[in-house]
Amino acid sequence: MELLRIDCLGKELRLEGSMAGWQQLYWDNQLVSVKQASANNEGLKNHEFELKAQASKTENPQRVDAVSTITITLEVNLRWQPFHIDYRLLNGDELLEEGRRETKDIERQIPVQPVEAPRKFSLIGLASLGFKLLKSAKIIKVVLAGASVAAYSWLFSFQFALALIACLVFHEYGHIRAMKYFGMKTKGIYLIPFMGGLALSDEKINTRWQDVVISIMGPTFGLFMSIAALVAYWITGNMFFAGLAAFNALLNLFNLLPILPLDGGHILKSISFSMNSVLGLVACVAGAAVGVLISYTLGLALLGFLLLIGSMEIIFEWKTRHQSHLLPLDRYGQLFSAVWYLLTVGALVAIIWYFAGSGDDMLGLPLKILQS
């Protein structure tokens, strides 16, 4: 990940690194210093490199200008959790710049994009380009929205299909609001028949905290929608609102399953990959085991099975966490994210369970799906 980018003698100086301990320093996009991966992945490290510079011209035009060598040193003191990096840039003994970067600075930065090599003509590349152009057109949003309404009207009624579309849009709007909170440019919401929706952004995330917040805000907004429908049902007694609350809760609960690319997969992956110790992995395994046990105890066989599969997938990928460009969560972020996730899951299950006890077959369907 990109840790630092500053000016050095009129050229860009960029430091990249990872939790594995390696660091690479680039001056004017040229690699000038490398620190190899090691168990000591933080603390004070010095990057030193030399630059050639011509001396000023002399009065004698026949004399060749002398070439001098200057030594540039970048001192960095890095801490991962909570993240901060203190740096000093020196030209010999002369201090050029010093400062500190923290998590907020990483969130706001726009990473340097690698230059892509020109691609040869191919049908696959042409199809990809056509899809990108089509995806950027506003007409595709209208087409997908219409197809979604038709698909859900076939399963339910037209009125319920419109309400379900509203729930999907509100869910995706939660993702959009989170993206805008982090200052990211968004491309809008796309509805996909029988698969839900998709909120797109033109920018990439830089931290695990951004990944968690953007991922969980969709189900959180979905939970708010189910609660609003539940209150409307209590006030009016209209079964329409009851069905909306139950099926919307089921939709958002599935989004929280720990399977990529679902929201829950991103959340749990960010939490577990931020745990930089074997104890963190043990905690992840124990949490998954408790979740599976509770699911099967309550008769939620499908939920328990998918939780097991998703957790195993994350555990198998845990060793690759140091290769990610995303800044990990600190201890507070890990705890807060886990509590937020569990409370959201618990609230959605409680809404489904509440309506399943009403005796209505349709309202009991979401719970039967979880118990299948």
C-alpha positions in Angstrom: 0.0 0.0 0.0 1.1 3.6 -0.5 2.3 5.0 2.8 3.8 8.3 1.8 4.0 10.6 -1.2 5.9 13.9 -0.9 8.0 16.2 -3.0 11.8 15.7 -3.1 13.9 18.2 -5.1 11.1 18.8 -7.5 10.3 15.1 -8.1 7.7 12.8 -6.4 9.0 10.6 -3.6 6.7 7.7 -2.9 7.0 5.0 -0.1 5.1 1.8 -0.4 5.0 -1.0 2.1 2.9 -3.8 3.6 2.3 -5.5 7.0 4.8 -8.2 5.9 7.5 -5.7 6.6 8.8 -4.8 3.1 9.1 -1.2 2.0 10.0 0.2 -1.4 10.9 3.8 -2.0 10.5 5.4 -5.4 11.9 8.8 -6.6 10.5 10.0 -9.9 8.9 6.5 -10.3 12.3 4.9 -10.1 13.0 2.4 -7.3 15.8 3.8 -5.1 15.6 1.8 -1.9 14.2 -1.5 -0.7 13.6 -3.0 2.8 12.9 -6.7 2.6 10.0 -8.4 4.5 10.8 -9.4 8.0 9.2 -10.2 11.3 10.0 -6.7 12.4 7.3 -5.0 10.3 7.3 -1.7 12.1 9.5 0.8 13.9 12.2 3.1 12.7 13.7 2.5 9.3 16.0 4.6 7.1 16.0 4.8 3.3 19.1 6.3 1.8 19.9 6.9 -1.9 22.3 9.1 -3.9 21.5 11.5 -6.7 23.8 13.1 -9.2 23.7 16.8 -9.7 25.7 19.2 -11.9 27.5 22.0 -10.3 26.8 25.6 -11.5 28.5 26.7 -14.7 31.9 28.4 -14.4 33.2 31.5 -16.2 35.4 29.3 -18.3 33.2 28.0 -21.2 35.8 25.4 -22.1 35.5 23.7 -18.7 33.3 20.7 -18.2 30.9 21.2 -15.3 31.6 19.1 -12.3 29.1 16.5 -11.2 28.4 16.3 -7.5 26.7 13.6 -5.5 24.1 14.3 -2.9 22.7 11.8 -0.3 19.0 11.8 0.4 17.7 10.1 3.5 14.1 9.3 4.4 13.6 8.3 8.0 10.3 6.7 8.8 8.9 5.5 12.1 5.9 3.2 11.3 3.2 1.8 13.6 0.4 -0.3 12.1 -2.2 -0.4 14.9 -3.2 2.3 15.4 -1.6 3.4 12.2 0.7 6.4 12.0 3.9 7.1 10.3 6.4 9.9 11.3 8.9 10.9 8.6 11.9 13.1 8.1 13.4 13.9 4.7 17.1 14.9 4.8 19.5 16.2 2.1 22.8 15.3 3.9 22.3 17.0 7.3 19.8 19.5 5.9 16.2 18.9 6.9 13.9 19.2 3.9 10.6 18.1 5.3 9.1 16.3 8.3 5.6 15.3 9.3 3.1 12.6 10.3 0.4 10.6 8.4 -2.5 8.8 10.1 -5.5 6.7 9.0 -7.5 9.7 7.8 -4.7 10.7 5.4 -4.6 7.2 3.9 -8.4 7.3 3.4 -8.2 10.5 1.5 -5.3 9.7 -0.8 -5.6 8.7 -4.4 -3.1 5.9 -5.0 -0.7 6.1 -8.0 -2.3 4.0 -10.8 0.2 1.7 -12.7 0.5 2.4 -16.4 -1.3 -0.3 -18.3 0.5 -1.8 -21.3 -1.4 -1.3 -24.6 -3.6 -4.3 -25.4 -3.9 -6.0 -28.8 -7.2 -6.2 -30.5 -9.4 -9.1 -29.3 -13.1 -9.9 -29.3 -13.0 -10.2 -25.5 -11.4 -6.8 -25.1 -14.0 -5.3 -27.5 -16.8 -6.9 -25.6 -15.4 -5.6 -22.3 -15.1 -2.1 -23.8 -18.7 -2.3 -25.0 -19.9 -3.4 -21.6 -18.1 -0.5 -19.9 -19.7 2.0 -22.4 -23.1 0.4 -21.8 -22.6 0.4 -18.1 -21.8 4.1 -18.1 -25.0 5.0 -20.0 -28.0 6.0 -18.0 -30.4 4.0 -20.2 -29.0 0.7 -18.8 -30.2 1.7 -15.3 -33.7 2.2 -16.6 -33.6 -1.1 -18.5 -32.4 -3.1 -15.5 -34.9 -1.4 -13.2 -37.7 -2.3 -15.5 -36.5 -5.9 -15.8 -36.3 -6.1 -12.0 -39.9 -4.9 -11.6 -41.1 -7.5 -14.1 -39.1 -10.3 -12.4 -40.4 -9.6 -8.9 -43.9 -9.0 -10.2 -43.8 -12.5 -11.6 -42.9 -13.9 -8.2 -45.1 -11.6 -6.2 -47.7 -8.8 -7.0 -46.8 -5.7 -8.9 -47.3 -3.6 -5.8 -45.1 -5.8 -3.7 -42.5 -5.8 -6.5 -42.4 -2.0 -6.4 -42.0 -2.0 -2.6 -39.2 -4.6 -2.9 -37.4 -2.5 -5.5 -37.7 0.5 -3.1 -36.0 -1.7 -0.4 -33.2 -2.7 -2.7 -32.6 0.9 -3.7 -32.6 2.0 -0.1 -30.1 -0.8 0.7 -27.8 0.4 -2.1 -28.3 4.0 -1.1 -26.6 3.1 2.2 -23.5 2.0 0.3 -23.6 5.2 -1.8 -23.9 7.4 1.4 -20.9 5.6 2.9 -18.9 6.2 -0.3 -19.7 9.9 -0.4 -18.8 10.1 3.3 -15.3 9.1 2.4 -15.2 11.5 -0.5 -15.5 8.9 -3.2 -17.1 9.6 -6.6 -20.1 7.3 -7.3 -21.6 6.0 -10.5 -25.0 5.3 -9.1 -27.2 2.2 -8.4 -27.8 -0.7 -10.8 -30.7 -3.1 -10.2 -30.1 -6.7 -11.3 -33.1 -9.0 -11.7 -33.3 -11.9 -9.1 -29.8 -10.8 -7.7 -30.5 -7.5 -6.0 -28.6 -4.4 -6.7 -25.1 -2.9 -7.1 -23.7 0.4 -6.0 -20.7 1.5 -8.1 -17.8 3.9 -7.5 -15.1 5.2 -9.8 -12.5 5.1 -7.0 -10.8 2.4 -5.0 -10.7 2.1 -1.2 -7.5 2.5 0.7 -8.4 1.1 4.2 -10.1 -1.9 5.8 -12.3 0.6 7.7 -13.6 2.0 4.4 -14.4 -1.5 3.3 -16.3 -2.3 6.5 -18.3 0.9 6.6 -19.2 0.9 2.9 -20.2 -2.8 3.1 -22.3 -2.7 6.3 -24.1 0.5 5.6 -26.3 -1.2 2.9 -27.6 -3.9 5.4 -27.9 -1.2 8.1 -30.1 0.9 5.9 -32.0 -2.3 5.0 -32.5 -2.9 8.7 -33.9 0.6 9.1 -36.4 -0.1 6.3 -37.6 -3.3 7.9 -38.0 -1.6 11.2 -40.0 1.2 9.5 -42.2 -1.4 7.8 -42.6 -3.3 11.2 -43.8 0.0 12.8 -46.2 0.6 9.9 -47.6 -2.9 10.4 -48.1 -2.3 14.1 -50.0 1.0 13.4 -52.1 -0.1 10.4 -52.3 -3.9 10.8 -51.8 -4.1 7.0 -50.2 -7.5 6.1 -48.5 -5.8 3.2 -46.1 -4.0 5.6 -45.5 -7.3 7.5 -44.5 -9.1 4.3 -42.2 -6.2 3.3 -40.5 -6.2 6.7 -39.9 -10.0 6.7 -38.7 -10.4 3.1 -36.6 -7.3 3.3 -34.9 -8.6 6.4 -34.2 -11.9 4.7 -32.7 -10.1 1.7 -30.4 -8.1 3.9 -29.5 -11.1 6.1 -28.3 -13.0 3.0 -26.2 -9.9 2.1 -24.4 -10.3 5.5 -23.4 -13.9 4.9 -19.6 -14.2 5.1 -19.2 -15.1 1.5 -17.5 -12.9 -1.1 -18.6 -10.8 -2.9 -21.5 -10.3 -0.5 -21.3 -7.5 2.1 -20.7 -9.9 5.0 -17.7 -11.4 3.2 -16.1 -8.0 2.9 -16.8 -7.2 6.5 -15.5 -10.4 8.1 -12.5 -10.5 5.7 -11.5 -7.0 6.7 -11.9 -7.8 10.4 -10.0 -11.1 10.3 -7.3 -9.9 7.9 -6.6 -7.0 10.3 -5.7 -9.4 13.1 -1.9 -9.5 13.0 -1.4 -12.5 15.3 -2.3 -16.1 15.7 -4.6 -15.1 18.5 -6.6 -13.1 16.0 -7.0 -16.2 13.8 -8.0 -18.3 16.8 -10.6 -15.6 17.7 -11.9 -15.7 14.1 -12.2 -19.5 14.2 -13.9 -19.5 17.6 -16.4 -16.8 16.5 -17.3 -18.8 13.4 -17.7 -22.0 15.4 -20.1 -20.2 17.9 -22.1 -18.7 15.0 -22.5 -22.2 13.4 -23.4 -23.8 16.7 -26.1 -21.1 17.4 -27.5 -21.4 13.9 -27.9 -25.2 14.1 -29.3 -24.9 17.7 -32.0 -22.6 16.5 -32.7 -24.8 13.5 -31.2 -22.3 10.9 -29.5 -25.0 8.9 -28.9 -23.0 5.7 -27.5 -20.0 7.6 -25.2 -22.2 9.6 -23.9 -24.1 6.6 -23.2 -20.9 4.6 -21.6 -19.3 7.7 -19.3 -22.4 7.9 -18.3 -22.3 4.2 -17.7 -18.5 4.2 -15.6 -18.6 7.4 -13.4 -21.4 6.1 -12.8 -19.4 2.9 -11.7 -16.4 4.9 -9.5 -18.5 7.2 -7.7 -20.2 4.2 -6.9 -16.7 2.8 -5.7 -15.3 6.1 -2.1 -15.9 5.4 -2.2 -13.6 2.4 -3.4 -10.6 4.5 0.0 -8.9 4.4 -0.1 -8.7 0.6 -3.1 -6.4 0.6 -2.8 -2.7 -0.2 -5.5 -1.9 2.4 -4.6 -0.3 5.7 -5.8 -2.8 8.4 -8.2 -2.0 11.2 -6.8 -1.2 14.6 -8.0 -3.0 17.7 -10.9 -0.6 18.3 -11.9 -0.8 14.7 -12.0 -4.6 14.8 -14.1 -4.7 17.9 -16.5 -2.0 16.8 -16.9 -3.6 13.4 -17.6 -7.1 14.9 -20.2 -5.7 17.3 -21.9 -3.7 14.5 -22.0 -6.8 12.3 -23.4 -9.1 15.0 -26.1 -6.6 16.2 -27.2 -6.1 12.6 -27.4 -9.8 12.0 -29.2 -10.4 15.3 -31.8 -7.6 14.6 -32.6 -9.0 11.1 -33.0 -12.6 12.4 -35.3 -11.3 15.2 -37.6 -9.6 12.7 -37.8 -12.8 10.6 -38.4 -14.8 13.7 -41.1 -12.4 15.0 -43.2 -12.6 11.8 -42.7 -16.4 11.5 -44.6 -16.7 14.8 -47.7 -14.9 13.4 -49.0 -18.2 12.0 -49.2 -16.8 8.4 -47.6 -19.2 5.9 -46.2 -16.4 3.7 -44.7 -14.5 6.6 -43.2 -17.8 7.9 -41.5 -18.4 4.5 -38.2 -16.5 5.3 -37.6 -18.6 8.4 -38.4 -21.8 6.5 -35.8 -20.8 4.0 -33.2 -20.3 6.7 -34.2 -23.7 8.2 -34.0 -25.5 4.9 
